[in-house]
Amino acid sequence: MAKKSAIERNKKRERLVAKFAAKRAELKQILRNPETSDEAFFKAQRELALLPRNSSPVRLRNRCQLTGRPRGYIRKFGVSRITFRELALFGRAPGVTKSSW
């Protein structure tokens, strides 16, 4: 089991990413537009820099839904490799069978 503080920190980041997603997308659209004036470009750039760092989706970490483990994450199932193996052994992962039993 991962540290509760690390799990909670990641949850907080997920909330911030969701909260600022629209604002961030709007500012990035201004920055991508080649017809944006220099003044509007720099203003959008400054506003983007002023957003909280943890509202950036890059700062999110994939974690196991059951244990919170950050490494060995399997996206398709949303769990770590260790948890996935346990689920597969007990037949709780749909469509998964052990190759040699």
KEMARMI-939337 format. One record per atom (N, C-alpha, C): residue number from 0; residue in one letter; atom name; y negated, z negated, x. Coordinates in steps of 0.1 Angstrom, whole numbers. Atoms other than C-alpha are relative to their C-alpha. Example, Ala and Ser with C-alpha at 12.3 -4.5 7.8 and 13.67 -1.06 7.14 Angstrom:
2
<nr = 0; rest = A; atom = N; py = 12; pz = 0; px = 9>
<nr = 0; rest = A; atom = CA; py = 45; pz = -78; px = 123>
<nr = 0; rest = A; atom = C; py = -12; pz = 0; px = 9>
<nr = 1; rest = S; atom = N; py = 11; pz = 0; px = -9>
<nr = 1; rest = S; atom = CA; py = 11; pz = -71; px = 137>
<nr = 1; rest = S; atom = C; py = -11; pz = -8; px = -8>
//
This chain:
101
<nr = 0; rest = M; atom = N; py = 12; pz = 0; px = 8>
<nr = 0; rest = M; atom = CA; py = 0; pz = 0; px = 0>
<nr = 0; rest = M; atom = C; py = -12; pz = 0; px = 9>
<nr = 1; rest = A; atom = N; py = 12; pz = -1; px = -7>
<nr = 1; rest = A; atom = CA; py = -34; pz = 10; px = 13>
<nr = 1; rest = A; atom = C; py = -9; pz = -12; px = -3>
<nr = 2; rest = K; atom = N; py = 10; pz = 11; px = 2>
<nr = 2; rest = K; atom = CA; py = -63; pz = -15; px = 16>
<nr = 2; rest = K; atom = C; py = -7; pz = 3; px = -13>
<nr = 3; rest = K; atom = N; py = 7; pz = -1; px = 13>
<nr = 3; rest = K; atom = CA; py = -79; pz = -21; px = -18>
<nr = 3; rest = K; atom = C; py = -14; pz = 5; px = 2>
<nr = 4; rest = S; atom = N; py = 14; pz = -4; px = -2>
<nr = 4; rest = S; atom = CA; py = -113; pz = -17; px = -3>
<nr = 4; rest = S; atom = C; py = -1; pz = 15; px = 3>
<nr = 5; rest = A; atom = N; py = 0; pz = -14; px = -3>
<nr = 5; rest = A; atom = CA; py = -105; pz = 18; px = 10>
<nr = 5; rest = A; atom = C; py = 2; pz = 8; px = -13>
<nr = 6; rest = I; atom = N; py = -3; pz = -7; px = 13>
<nr = 6; rest = I; atom = CA; py = -91; pz = 29; px = -24>
<nr = 6; rest = I; atom = C; py = -12; pz = -1; px = -9>
<nr = 7; rest = E; atom = N; py = 12; pz = 2; px = 8>
<nr = 7; rest = E; atom = CA; py = -122; pz = 15; px = -42>
<nr = 7; rest = E; atom = C; py = -11; pz = 8; px = 5>
<nr = 8; rest = R; atom = N; py = 11; pz = -8; px = -6>
<nr = 8; rest = R; atom = CA; py = -145; pz = 32; px = -17>
<nr = 8; rest = R; atom = C; py = 2; pz = 15; px = -4>
<nr = 9; rest = N; atom = N; py = -3; pz = -13; px = 4>
<nr = 9; rest = N; atom = CA; py = -128; pz = 65; px = -25>
<nr = 9; rest = N; atom = C; py = -3; pz = 3; px = -14>
<nr = 10; rest = K; atom = N; py = 3; pz = -1; px = 14>
<nr = 10; rest = K; atom = CA; py = -131; pz = 59; px = -62>
<nr = 10; rest = K; atom = C; py = -15; pz = 1; px = -3>
<nr = 11; rest = K; atom = N; py = 15; pz = 0; px = 1>
<nr = 11; rest = K; atom = CA; py = -168; pz = 52; px = -58>
<nr = 11; rest = K; atom = C; py = -5; pz = 14; px = 4>
<nr = 12; rest = R; atom = N; py = 4; pz = -13; px = -4>
<nr = 12; rest = R; atom = CA; py = -172; pz = 85; px = -39>
<nr = 12; rest = R; atom = C; py = 4; pz = 10; px = -11>
<nr = 13; rest = E; atom = N; py = -4; pz = -9; px = 10>
<nr = 13; rest = E; atom = CA; py = -153; pz = 103; px = -67>
<nr = 13; rest = E; atom = C; py = -11; pz = 0; px = -12>
<nr = 14; rest = R; atom = N; py = 10; pz = 2; px = 11>
<nr = 14; rest = R; atom = CA; py = -178; pz = 89; px = -93>
<nr = 14; rest = R; atom = C; py = -13; pz = 7; px = 5>
<nr = 15; rest = L; atom = N; py = 13; pz = -5; px = -5>
<nr = 15; rest = L; atom = CA; py = -208; pz = 99; px = -71>
<nr = 15; rest = L; atom = C; py = 1; pz = 16; px = 1>
<nr = 16; rest = V; atom = N; py = -2; pz = -15; px = 0>
<nr = 16; rest = V; atom = CA; py = -194; pz = 135; px = -66>
<nr = 16; rest = V; atom = C; py = -2; pz = 5; px = -14>
<nr = 17; rest = A; atom = N; py = 1; pz = -5; px = 14>
<nr = 17; rest = A; atom = CA; py = -191; pz = 139; px = -104>
<nr = 17; rest = A; atom = C; py = -14; pz = -2; px = -5>
<nr = 18; rest = K; atom = N; py = 13; pz = 3; px = 5>
<nr = 18; rest = K; atom = CA; py = -225; pz = 124; px = -110>
<nr = 18; rest = K; atom = C; py = -10; pz = 10; px = 5>
<nr = 19; rest = F; atom = N; py = 10; pz = -9; px = -6>
<nr = 19; rest = F; atom = CA; py = -244; pz = 147; px = -86>
<nr = 19; rest = F; atom = C; py = 5; pz = 14; px = 1>
<nr = 20; rest = A; atom = N; py = -6; pz = -13; px = -1>
<nr = 20; rest = A; atom = CA; py = -222; pz = 178; px = -89>
<nr = 20; rest = A; atom = C; py = -10; pz = 11; px = -5>
<nr = 21; rest = A; atom = N; py = 9; pz = -10; px = 6>
<nr = 21; rest = A; atom = CA; py = -246; pz = 197; px = -112>
<nr = 21; rest = A; atom = C; py = -13; pz = 1; px = 8>
<nr = 22; rest = K; atom = N; py = 12; pz = -1; px = -8>
<nr = 22; rest = K; atom = CA; py = -277; pz = 188; px = -91>
<nr = 22; rest = K; atom = C; py = 3; pz = 7; px = 13>
<nr = 23; rest = R; atom = N; py = -4; pz = -6; px = -13>
<nr = 23; rest = R; atom = CA; py = -259; pz = 198; px = -59>
<nr = 23; rest = R; atom = C; py = 2; pz = 15; px = -1>
<nr = 24; rest = A; atom = N; py = -2; pz = -14; px = 3>
<nr = 24; rest = A; atom = CA; py = -248; pz = 231; px = -74>
<nr = 24; rest = A; atom = C; py = -13; pz = 8; px = -2>
<nr = 25; rest = E; atom = N; py = 13; pz = -6; px = 3>
<nr = 25; rest = E; atom = CA; py = -283; pz = 239; px = -86>
<nr = 25; rest = E; atom = C; py = -8; pz = 2; px = 13>
<nr = 26; rest = L; atom = N; py = 7; pz = -1; px = -13>
<nr = 26; rest = L; atom = CA; py = -298; pz = 232; px = -52>
<nr = 26; rest = L; atom = C; py = 6; pz = 10; px = 9>
<nr = 27; rest = K; atom = N; py = -7; pz = -9; px = -9>
<nr = 27; rest = K; atom = CA; py = -272; pz = 252; px = -34>
<nr = 27; rest = K; atom = C; py = -2; pz = 15; px = -5>
<nr = 28; rest = Q; atom = N; py = 3; pz = -13; px = 6>
<nr = 28; rest = Q; atom = CA; py = -278; pz = 281; px = -58>
<nr = 28; rest = Q; atom = C; py = -13; pz = 6; px = 5>
<nr = 29; rest = I; atom = N; py = 13; pz = -3; px = -5>
<nr = 29; rest = I; atom = CA; py = -314; pz = 281; px = -48>
<nr = 29; rest = I; atom = C; py = 0; pz = 4; px = 15>
<nr = 30; rest = L; atom = N; py = -1; pz = -3; px = -14>
<nr = 30; rest = L; atom = CA; py = -305; pz = 281; px = -11>
<nr = 30; rest = L; atom = C; py = 7; pz = 13; px = 3>
<nr = 31; rest = R; atom = N; py = -8; pz = -13; px = -2>
<nr = 31; rest = R; atom = CA; py = -280; pz = 310; px = -15>
<nr = 31; rest = R; atom = C; py = -8; pz = 12; px = -4>
<nr = 32; rest = N; atom = N; py = 8; pz = -11; px = 5>
<nr = 32; rest = N; atom = CA; py = -305; pz = 332; px = -33>
<nr = 32; rest = N; atom = C; py = -9; pz = 6; px = 11>
<nr = 33; rest = P; atom = N; py = 8; pz = -5; px = -10>
<nr = 33; rest = P; atom = CA; py = -320; pz = 356; px = -8>
<nr = 33; rest = P; atom = C; py = -15; pz = 3; px = -4>
<nr = 34; rest = E; atom = N; py = 13; pz = -2; px = 5>
<nr = 34; rest = E; atom = CA; py = -351; pz = 361; px = -30>
<nr = 34; rest = E; atom = C; py = -8; pz = -12; px = -2>
<nr = 35; rest = T; atom = N; py = 7; pz = 13; px = 1>
<nr = 35; rest = T; atom = CA; py = -361; pz = 324; px = -29>
<nr = 35; rest = T; atom = C; py = -11; pz = 0; px = 10>
<nr = 36; rest = S; atom = N; py = 11; pz = 1; px = -9>
<nr = 36; rest = S; atom = CA; py = -395; pz = 318; px = -14>
<nr = 36; rest = S; atom = C; py = 3; pz = -10; px = 10>
<nr = 37; rest = D; atom = N; py = -2; pz = 9; px = -10>
<nr = 37; rest = D; atom = CA; py = -397; pz = 299; px = 18>
<nr = 37; rest = D; atom = C; py = -3; pz = -15; px = -4>
<nr = 38; rest = E; atom = N; py = 4; pz = 13; px = 5>
<nr = 38; rest = E; atom = CA; py = -415; pz = 270; px = 1>
<nr = 38; rest = E; atom = C; py = 11; pz = -6; px = -9>
<nr = 39; rest = A; atom = N; py = -11; pz = 5; px = 9>
<nr = 39; rest = A; atom = CA; py = -388; pz = 267; px = -26>
<nr = 39; rest = A; atom = C; py = 12; pz = -3; px = 7>
<nr = 40; rest = F; atom = N; py = -12; pz = 2; px = -8>
<nr = 40; rest = F; atom = CA; py = -361; pz = 270; px = 0>
<nr = 40; rest = F; atom = C; py = 0; pz = -13; px = 7>
<nr = 41; rest = F; atom = N; py = 1; pz = 12; px = -7>
<nr = 41; rest = F; atom = CA; py = -374; pz = 242; px = 21>
<nr = 41; rest = F; atom = C; py = 0; pz = -12; px = -9>
<nr = 42; rest = K; atom = N; py = 0; pz = 11; px = 10>
<nr = 42; rest = K; atom = CA; py = -380; pz = 220; px = -10>
<nr = 42; rest = K; atom = C; py = 14; pz = -3; px = -4>
<nr = 43; rest = A; atom = N; py = -14; pz = 2; px = 5>
<nr = 43; rest = A; atom = CA; py = -344; pz = 226; px = -22>
<nr = 43; rest = A; atom = C; py = 8; pz = -6; px = 12>
<nr = 44; rest = Q; atom = N; py = -8; pz = 5; px = -11>
<nr = 44; rest = Q; atom = CA; py = -331; pz = 219; px = 13>
<nr = 44; rest = Q; atom = C; py = -3; pz = -15; px = 2>
<nr = 45; rest = R; atom = N; py = 3; pz = 14; px = -2>
<nr = 45; rest = R; atom = CA; py = -350; pz = 186; px = 15>
<nr = 45; rest = R; atom = C; py = 6; pz = -8; px = -11>
<nr = 46; rest = E; atom = N; py = -6; pz = 8; px = 12>
<nr = 46; rest = E; atom = CA; py = -338; pz = 175; px = -20>
<nr = 46; rest = E; atom = C; py = 15; pz = -2; px = 2>
<nr = 47; rest = L; atom = N; py = -15; pz = 1; px = -2>
<nr = 47; rest = L; atom = CA; py = -302; pz = 183; px = -10>
<nr = 47; rest = L; atom = C; py = 3; pz = -10; px = 11>
<nr = 48; rest = A; atom = N; py = -2; pz = 10; px = -11>
<nr = 48; rest = A; atom = CA; py = -306; pz = 162; px = 22>
<nr = 48; rest = A; atom = C; py = -2; pz = -14; px = -5>
<nr = 49; rest = L; atom = N; py = 2; pz = 13; px = 5>
<nr = 49; rest = L; atom = CA; py = -319; pz = 133; px = 1>
<nr = 49; rest = L; atom = C; py = 10; pz = -5; px = -10>
<nr = 50; rest = L; atom = N; py = -11; pz = 4; px = 8>
<nr = 50; rest = L; atom = CA; py = -288; pz = 132; px = -21>
<nr = 50; rest = L; atom = C; py = 8; pz = -10; px = 8>
<nr = 51; rest = P; atom = N; py = -9; pz = 9; px = -8>
<nr = 51; rest = P; atom = CA; py = -264; pz = 104; px = -12>
<nr = 51; rest = P; atom = C; py = 11; pz = 7; px = 7>
<nr = 52; rest = R; atom = N; py = -10; pz = -7; px = -8>
<nr = 52; rest = R; atom = CA; py = -240; pz = 113; px = 15>
<nr = 52; rest = R; atom = C; py = 14; pz = 0; px = -7>
<nr = 53; rest = N; atom = N; py = -13; pz = 2; px = 6>
<nr = 53; rest = N; atom = CA; py = -210; pz = 100; px = -5>
<nr = 53; rest = N; atom = C; py = 1; pz = 9; px = -13>
<nr = 54; rest = S; atom = N; py = -1; pz = -9; px = 11>
<nr = 54; rest = S; atom = CA; py = -219; pz = 125; px = -33>
<nr = 54; rest = S; atom = C; py = 5; pz = 14; px = 4>
<nr = 55; rest = S; atom = N; py = -5; pz = -13; px = -5>
<nr = 55; rest = S; atom = CA; py = -206; pz = 154; px = -11>
<nr = 55; rest = S; atom = C; py = 15; pz = 0; px = -2>
<nr = 56; rest = P; atom = N; py = -15; pz = 0; px = 2>
<nr = 56; rest = P; atom = CA; py = -171; pz = 165; px = -21>
<nr = 56; rest = P; atom = C; py = 8; pz = 0; px = 13>
<nr = 57; rest = V; atom = N; py = -7; pz = 0; px = -13>
<nr = 57; rest = V; atom = CA; py = -162; pz = 169; px = 16>
<nr = 57; rest = V; atom = C; py = 4; pz = -14; px = 4>
<nr = 58; rest = R; atom = N; py = -3; pz = 14; px = -4>
<nr = 58; rest = R; atom = CA; py = -162; pz = 131; px = 19>
<nr = 58; rest = R; atom = C; py = 11; pz = -6; px = -8>
<nr = 59; rest = L; atom = N; py = -11; pz = 6; px = 7>
<nr = 59; rest = L; atom = CA; py = -134; pz = 126; px = -6>
<nr = 59; rest = L; atom = C; py = 13; pz = 2; px = 8>
<nr = 60; rest = R; atom = N; py = -13; pz = 0; px = -7>
<nr = 60; rest = R; atom = CA; py = -99; pz = 118; px = 7>
<nr = 60; rest = R; atom = C; py = 11; pz = 1; px = -11>
<nr = 61; rest = N; atom = N; py = -12; pz = 0; px = 9>
<nr = 61; rest = N; atom = CA; py = -67; pz = 128; px = -11>
<nr = 61; rest = N; atom = C; py = 8; pz = -12; px = 3>
<nr = 62; rest = R; atom = N; py = -8; pz = 12; px = -2>
<nr = 62; rest = R; atom = CA; py = -48; pz = 96; px = -17>
<nr = 62; rest = R; atom = C; py = 12; pz = 0; px = -10>
<nr = 63; rest = C; atom = N; py = -11; pz = 1; px = 9>
<nr = 63; rest = C; atom = CA; py = -14; pz = 89; px = -33>
<nr = 63; rest = C; atom = C; py = -4; pz = -8; px = -12>
<nr = 64; rest = Q; atom = N; py = 4; pz = 6; px = 12>
<nr = 64; rest = Q; atom = CA; py = -18; pz = 80; px = -69>
<nr = 64; rest = Q; atom = C; py = 6; pz = -14; px = -2>
<nr = 65; rest = L; atom = N; py = -7; pz = 12; px = 2>
<nr = 65; rest = L; atom = CA; py = 7; pz = 52; px = -67>
<nr = 65; rest = L; atom = C; py = -2; pz = -11; px = 11>
<nr = 66; rest = T; atom = N; py = 2; pz = 10; px = -11>
<nr = 66; rest = T; atom = CA; py = 2; pz = 36; px = -33>
<nr = 66; rest = T; atom = C; py = -13; pz = 0; px = 7>
<nr = 67; rest = G; atom = N; py = 13; pz = -1; px = -7>
<nr = 67; rest = G; atom = CA; py = -32; pz = 48; px = -21>
<nr = 67; rest = G; atom = C; py = 1; pz = 6; px = 14>
<nr = 68; rest = R; atom = N; py = -2; pz = -5; px = -13>
<nr = 68; rest = R; atom = CA; py = -17; pz = 62; px = 11>
<nr = 68; rest = R; atom = C; py = -8; pz = 13; px = 3>
<nr = 69; rest = P; atom = N; py = 8; pz = -11; px = -3>
<nr = 69; rest = P; atom = CA; py = -41; pz = 87; px = 27>
<nr = 69; rest = P; atom = C; py = 6; pz = 12; px = 7>
<nr = 70; rest = R; atom = N; py = -6; pz = -11; px = -8>
<nr = 70; rest = R; atom = CA; py = -17; pz = 107; px = 48>
<nr = 70; rest = R; atom = C; py = 13; pz = 4; px = -6>
<nr = 71; rest = G; atom = N; py = -12; pz = -5; px = 5>
<nr = 71; rest = G; atom = CA; py = 13; pz = 128; px = 40>
<nr = 71; rest = G; atom = C; py = -1; pz = 3; px = -15>
<nr = 72; rest = Y; atom = N; py = 2; pz = -2; px = 14>
<nr = 72; rest = Y; atom = CA; py = -2; pz = 138; px = 6>
<nr = 72; rest = Y; atom = C; py = 5; pz = 13; px = -4>
<nr = 73; rest = I; atom = N; py = -6; pz = -13; px = 6>
<nr = 73; rest = I; atom = CA; py = 16; pz = 164; px = -15>
<nr = 73; rest = I; atom = C; py = -9; pz = 3; px = -13>
<nr = 74; rest = R; atom = N; py = 9; pz = -4; px = 10>
<nr = 74; rest = R; atom = CA; py = -10; pz = 181; px = -37>
<nr = 74; rest = R; atom = C; py = 6; pz = 2; px = -14>
<nr = 75; rest = K; atom = N; py = -7; pz = -4; px = 12>
<nr = 75; rest = K; atom = CA; py = 14; pz = 195; px = -63>
<nr = 75; rest = K; atom = C; py = 4; pz = -12; px = -8>
<nr = 76; rest = F; atom = N; py = -4; pz = 12; px = 7>
<nr = 76; rest = F; atom = CA; py = 26; pz = 160; px = -72>
<nr = 76; rest = F; atom = C; py = -10; pz = -11; px = 0>
<nr = 77; rest = G; atom = N; py = 10; pz = 10; px = -1>
<nr = 77; rest = G; atom = CA; py = -4; pz = 139; px = -62>
<nr = 77; rest = G; atom = C; py = 4; pz = -13; px = 6>
<nr = 78; rest = V; atom = N; py = -5; pz = 12; px = -6>
<nr = 78; rest = V; atom = CA; py = 16; pz = 114; px = -42>
<nr = 78; rest = V; atom = C; py = 3; pz = 3; px = 15>
<nr = 79; rest = S; atom = N; py = -3; pz = -2; px = -14>
<nr = 79; rest = S; atom = CA; py = 25; pz = 108; px = -6>
<nr = 79; rest = S; atom = C; py = 14; pz = 4; px = 2>
<nr = 80; rest = R; atom = N; py = -13; pz = -5; px = -3>
<nr = 80; rest = R; atom = CA; py = 56; pz = 121; px = 11>
<nr = 80; rest = R; atom = C; py = 11; pz = -11; px = -2>
<nr = 81; rest = I; atom = N; py = -10; pz = 12; px = 2>
<nr = 81; rest = I; atom = CA; py = 73; pz = 86; px = 10>
<nr = 81; rest = I; atom = C; py = 2; pz = -3; px = -14>
<nr = 82; rest = T; atom = N; py = -2; pz = 3; px = 15>
<nr = 82; rest = T; atom = CA; py = 66; pz = 80; px = -27>
<nr = 82; rest = T; atom = C; py = 7; pz = 12; px = -6>
<nr = 83; rest = F; atom = N; py = -6; pz = -12; px = 5>
<nr = 83; rest = F; atom = CA; py = 76; pz = 116; px = -34>
<nr = 83; rest = F; atom = C; py = 15; pz = 0; px = 2>
<nr = 84; rest = R; atom = N; py = -14; pz = 1; px = -3>
<nr = 84; rest = R; atom = CA; py = 110; pz = 110; px = -17>
<nr = 84; rest = R; atom = C; py = 7; pz = -10; px = -10>
<nr = 85; rest = E; atom = N; py = -6; pz = 10; px = 9>
<nr = 85; rest = E; atom = CA; py = 116; pz = 79; px = -38>
<nr = 85; rest = E; atom = C; py = 1; pz = 5; px = -14>
<nr = 86; rest = L; atom = N; py = -1; pz = -5; px = 14>
<nr = 86; rest = L; atom = CA; py = 107; pz = 96; px = -70>
<nr = 86; rest = L; atom = C; py = 11; pz = 11; px = -1>
<nr = 87; rest = A; atom = N; py = -10; pz = -11; px = 1>
<nr = 87; rest = A; atom = CA; py = 129; pz = 126; px = -62>
<nr = 87; rest = A; atom = C; py = 14; pz = -6; px = 0>
<nr = 88; rest = L; atom = N; py = -13; pz = 6; px = -1>
<nr = 88; rest = L; atom = CA; py = 159; pz = 103; px = -53>
<nr = 88; rest = L; atom = C; py = 4; pz = -6; px = -14>
<nr = 89; rest = F; atom = N; py = -3; pz = 6; px = 13>
<nr = 89; rest = F; atom = CA; py = 156; pz = 86; px = -87>
<nr = 89; rest = F; atom = C; py = -1; pz = 9; px = -12>
<nr = 90; rest = G; atom = N; py = 1; pz = -10; px = 11>
<nr = 90; rest = G; atom = CA; py = 151; pz = 118; px = -106>
<nr = 90; rest = G; atom = C; py = -13; pz = -1; px = -8>
<nr = 91; rest = R; atom = N; py = 13; pz = 1; px = 8>
<nr = 91; rest = R; atom = CA; py = 115; pz = 110; px = -117>
<nr = 91; rest = R; atom = C; py = -10; pz = 11; px = 3>
<nr = 92; rest = A; atom = N; py = 9; pz = -11; px = -3>
<nr = 92; rest = A; atom = CA; py = 99; pz = 140; px = -101>
<nr = 92; rest = A; atom = C; py = 6; pz = 13; px = -7>
<nr = 93; rest = P; atom = N; py = -5; pz = -11; px = 8>
<nr = 93; rest = P; atom = CA; py = 103; pz = 169; px = -126>
<nr = 93; rest = P; atom = C; py = 3; pz = 13; px = 8>
<nr = 94; rest = G; atom = N; py = -3; pz = -13; px = -7>
<nr = 94; rest = G; atom = CA; py = 121; pz = 200; px = -112>
<nr = 94; rest = G; atom = C; py = 4; pz = -2; px = 14>
<nr = 95; rest = V; atom = N; py = -3; pz = 2; px = -14>
<nr = 95; rest = V; atom = CA; py = 130; pz = 184; px = -79>
<nr = 95; rest = V; atom = C; py = 14; pz = -6; px = 1>
<nr = 96; rest = T; atom = N; py = -14; pz = 6; px = -3>
<nr = 96; rest = T; atom = CA; py = 166; pz = 178; px = -66>
<nr = 96; rest = T; atom = C; py = 1; pz = -1; px = 15>
<nr = 97; rest = K; atom = N; py = -3; pz = 2; px = -14>
<nr = 97; rest = K; atom = CA; py = 178; pz = 166; px = -33>
<nr = 97; rest = K; atom = C; py = 9; pz = 11; px = 4>
<nr = 98; rest = S; atom = N; py = -8; pz = -12; px = -4>
<nr = 98; rest = S; atom = CA; py = 193; pz = 195; px = -13>
<nr = 98; rest = S; atom = C; py = 14; pz = -5; px = 4>
<nr = 99; rest = S; atom = N; py = -13; pz = 5; px = -3>
<nr = 99; rest = S; atom = CA; py = 222; pz = 174; px = 1>
<nr = 99; rest = S; atom = C; py = 2; pz = -14; px = -5>
<nr = 100; rest = W; atom = N; py = -2; pz = 13; px = 6>
<nr = 100; rest = W; atom = CA; py = 235; pz = 145; px = -19>
<nr = 100; rest = W; atom = C; py = 11; pz = -7; px = 4>
//
